[in-house]
Amino acid sequence: MPSLDIEQVGISLSILGFYIVGFGLISFVVKERLYIGEPLVALLFGIVTGPIALKWLDPYSWTHSRASHDELTFQLTRIVIGIQLVFAGIALPHKYPKKEWKSLLFLCGPVMLVMYIVTSLLIWGMIPGLKLE
Protein backbone atom coordinates (compact mmCIF):
# COMPACT_ATOMS: atom_id res chain seq x y z
CA MET A 1 0.00 0.00 0.00
CA PRO A 2 1.46 3.40 -0.90
CA SER A 3 2.22 5.82 1.89
CA LEU A 4 0.47 9.15 1.45
CA ASP A 5 1.19 12.54 2.91
CA ILE A 6 -1.94 13.72 4.74
CA GLU A 7 -1.41 17.31 3.62
CA GLN A 8 -1.46 16.26 -0.05
CA VAL A 9 -4.66 14.28 0.49
CA GLY A 10 -6.28 17.30 2.13
CA ILE A 11 -5.25 19.51 -0.78
CA SER A 12 -6.59 16.96 -3.26
CA LEU A 13 -9.93 16.67 -1.48
CA SER A 14 -10.21 20.46 -1.28
CA ILE A 15 -9.59 20.82 -5.01
CA LEU A 16 -12.08 18.04 -5.75
CA GLY A 17 -14.71 19.77 -3.59
CA PHE A 18 -13.98 23.09 -5.30
CA TYR A 19 -14.40 21.43 -8.69
CA ILE A 20 -17.71 19.76 -7.77
CA VAL A 21 -19.21 22.94 -6.31
CA GLY A 22 -17.82 25.17 -9.08
CA PHE A 23 -18.94 22.89 -11.88
CA GLY A 24 -22.35 22.54 -10.26
CA LEU A 25 -22.72 26.31 -10.39
CA ILE A 26 -21.72 26.70 -14.04
CA SER A 27 -22.84 23.35 -15.48
CA PHE A 28 -25.99 24.77 -17.07
CA VAL A 29 -24.01 27.37 -19.00
CA VAL A 30 -21.38 24.86 -20.02
CA LYS A 31 -23.79 22.14 -21.16
CA GLU A 32 -26.64 24.15 -22.64
CA ARG A 33 -25.08 27.30 -24.03
CA LEU A 34 -21.48 26.42 -24.86
CA TYR A 35 -22.30 22.85 -26.04
CA ILE A 36 -19.30 21.43 -24.20
CA GLY A 37 -19.60 18.04 -22.54
CA GLU A 38 -18.75 17.35 -18.92
CA PRO A 39 -15.79 15.07 -19.70
CA LEU A 40 -14.01 17.81 -21.67
CA VAL A 41 -14.48 20.32 -18.84
CA ALA A 42 -13.19 17.75 -16.32
CA LEU A 43 -10.17 17.02 -18.50
CA LEU A 44 -9.33 20.71 -18.88
CA PHE A 45 -9.76 21.26 -15.14
CA GLY A 46 -7.43 18.32 -14.46
CA ILE A 47 -4.81 19.66 -16.84
CA VAL A 48 -4.99 23.17 -15.34
CA THR A 49 -4.79 22.03 -11.70
CA GLY A 50 -2.44 19.11 -12.33
CA PRO A 51 1.34 18.88 -12.48
CA ILE A 52 1.45 20.39 -15.98
CA ALA A 53 0.07 23.89 -15.27
CA LEU A 54 -0.68 25.13 -11.72
CA LYS A 55 0.85 22.13 -9.89
CA TRP A 56 -1.91 22.10 -7.27
CA LEU A 57 -2.37 18.35 -7.71
CA ASP A 58 0.82 16.33 -8.11
CA PRO A 59 0.17 12.63 -7.49
CA TYR A 60 3.83 11.84 -8.19
CA SER A 61 4.78 13.63 -4.98
CA TRP A 62 2.40 11.45 -2.93
CA THR A 63 4.53 8.32 -3.26
CA HIS A 64 8.23 7.62 -3.28
CA SER A 65 8.81 4.87 -5.87
CA ARG A 66 7.58 3.67 -9.25
CA ALA A 67 5.89 0.64 -7.66
CA SER A 68 4.03 2.95 -5.30
CA HIS A 69 2.87 5.06 -8.28
CA ASP A 70 1.47 1.96 -9.92
CA GLU A 71 -0.27 0.87 -6.72
CA LEU A 72 -1.72 4.37 -6.20
CA THR A 73 -3.01 4.44 -9.78
CA PHE A 74 -4.54 0.99 -9.32
CA GLN A 75 -6.32 1.96 -6.08
CA LEU A 76 -7.64 5.25 -7.50
CA THR A 77 -8.91 3.40 -10.56
CA ARG A 78 -10.74 0.91 -8.35
CA ILE A 79 -12.41 3.78 -6.47
CA VAL A 80 -13.52 5.50 -9.69
CA ILE A 81 -14.91 2.28 -11.20
CA GLY A 82 -16.76 1.50 -7.97
CA ILE A 83 -18.36 4.94 -7.90
CA GLN A 84 -19.36 4.66 -11.57
CA LEU A 85 -20.97 1.26 -10.98
CA VAL A 86 -22.96 2.58 -8.03
CA PHE A 87 -24.22 5.50 -10.13
CA ALA A 88 -25.14 3.15 -12.99
CA GLY A 89 -27.08 0.94 -10.58
CA ILE A 90 -28.89 3.93 -9.10
CA ALA A 91 -29.86 5.20 -12.55
CA LEU A 92 -31.59 1.95 -13.55
CA PRO A 93 -35.35 1.77 -13.16
CA HIS A 94 -36.59 -0.30 -10.22
CA LYS A 95 -38.22 -3.01 -12.34
CA TYR A 96 -35.41 -3.30 -14.92
CA PRO A 97 -33.66 -6.38 -13.42
CA LYS A 98 -36.97 -8.27 -13.13
CA LYS A 99 -37.97 -7.40 -16.67
CA GLU A 100 -34.59 -7.99 -18.35
CA TRP A 101 -33.21 -10.88 -16.29
CA LYS A 102 -32.48 -13.08 -19.32
CA SER A 103 -30.39 -10.49 -21.13
CA LEU A 104 -28.57 -9.55 -17.90
CA LEU A 105 -27.77 -13.20 -17.20
CA PHE A 106 -26.51 -13.68 -20.76
CA LEU A 107 -24.38 -10.51 -20.69
CA CYS A 108 -22.95 -11.15 -17.23
CA GLY A 109 -22.24 -14.82 -17.93
CA PRO A 110 -20.80 -15.97 -21.23
CA VAL A 111 -20.37 -12.54 -22.85
CA MET A 112 -18.36 -11.14 -19.93
CA LEU A 113 -16.25 -14.31 -19.83
CA VAL A 114 -15.44 -14.05 -23.55
CA MET A 115 -14.60 -10.34 -23.19
CA TYR A 116 -12.25 -11.15 -20.31
CA ILE A 117 -10.49 -13.90 -22.27
CA VAL A 118 -10.11 -11.82 -25.45
CA THR A 119 -8.80 -8.80 -23.53
CA SER A 120 -6.34 -10.95 -21.58
CA LEU A 121 -5.06 -12.60 -24.75
CA LEU A 122 -4.66 -9.23 -26.50
CA ILE A 123 -2.66 -7.81 -23.58
CA TRP A 124 -0.59 -11.00 -23.36
CA GLY A 125 0.11 -10.82 -27.09
CA MET A 126 1.00 -7.13 -27.15
CA ILE A 127 3.37 -7.12 -24.18
CA PRO A 128 6.41 -9.29 -24.93
CA GLY A 129 7.82 -11.25 -22.03
CA LEU A 130 4.69 -10.94 -19.87
CA LYS A 131 4.54 -13.82 -17.43
CA LEU A 132 1.23 -15.35 -16.39
CA GLU A 133 1.13 -15.66 -12.62
N, C-alpha and C positions, 0 to 999 in steps of 0.2 A: 504494500500500500504506500503511495507517495506521501511524503511529509509536506504539509502545507503551512505556510505562514499565515497566522490568523488575520493579520492586518491586510494581506492581499485578498483574502476571502471576503473580509468586510468591504473592501473597496469594490470588489467584483459584484457583491450583492447590492451595494448602493447604486452602482452604474446600471445594473439590471432593473432595479426598482425605478430609477430615473427614466430608463427607456420605456418601461411598461406604462408608467403614468404619462410621460410625454407623448408617446405614440397614441395612447388612448385619447388624449386631448386633440391631436391633429389628424387622427385616422380618417375622419370623414372627408376632410379636405384632400388628403393624399389619395384615398381610394376613389372618391366620386368626382373630384374636379381635376386632379392632375393625371388620373388614369395610370397610377403607378401601383403595382402590387405590393403586398406586405413583405414578401421575401426580399424584394429589391431594396426596400427601405431598411430592413434588418441587416442585409449585407453591407449597405453603405454605412450604417451606424457602427457595425462591427469593425469595418475598415478604419473609420475615423477615430474610434476610441481604442482600437487595438495597437499592437506594437509597431505598426507601420506609420501612423500619423501622430496622434496625441500621446500615445504610450500610457494611457490610463489603465488598460488591461494588458498585462504581459504574462500569459500563462507559462512562458519559459522560465520566468523568475520564481515560479511557485515550487519547482522541483530542482533537483541538483544533478540528475544524470539522464541520459537518453532513455534508459529503461523506465525511469520514473515518468518521463514525458509520455511514453507509450501507455503506461498504466493509467495516467491521468486522463489521457484522451479516451481510453477504453471506458473508464468509469463515467466520464461526462457523456459519452455516447449512450451508455446504458440508461442514464437518467433521462436524456432527451427522448429516446425511444419509448421508455416507460410512460412519460408524460403524454406523448403523442398517442399511444395506445389507449390511455385512459380517456383522452378527449374524443377519440374515435368511438369508443364504447358509449360515452355519454351522448354523442350526437345521433346514435342509432335510435329509431323508434322502439317503443317498448315491446311491440308484438313482432318485431322483425325476426328474432331468432326462432320463434315458434312457427312463423310463416315460411321461412327460408331454411329450415333445418337440413334439408337434403343437400342444397348447394353449399352450405357452410361445412357440412361433414365432408363433402367431396373436395372442397378447396383446402380445408385444413388437414385432410388425410393424404391421399395420393399426390395431389398437385403440389402441396408444400414439400413433400418428400422428394419429388422429382426436381423441384426448384433448388432444394438444398444440395442434391447430388450434382446437378449440372454446374451450379456456382462453385462448389468445392473442386470439381474436376477442372473448371476453367482457371481457377486460382492456382491449383497444383500444376497445371500445364504452363501457365505464364510465368511462374516464379521458379527459375532453375535452382535445383539443389534444395528445395523445400522438403523437409522430412515430415512424415506423418507420425504423429505421436498421440 
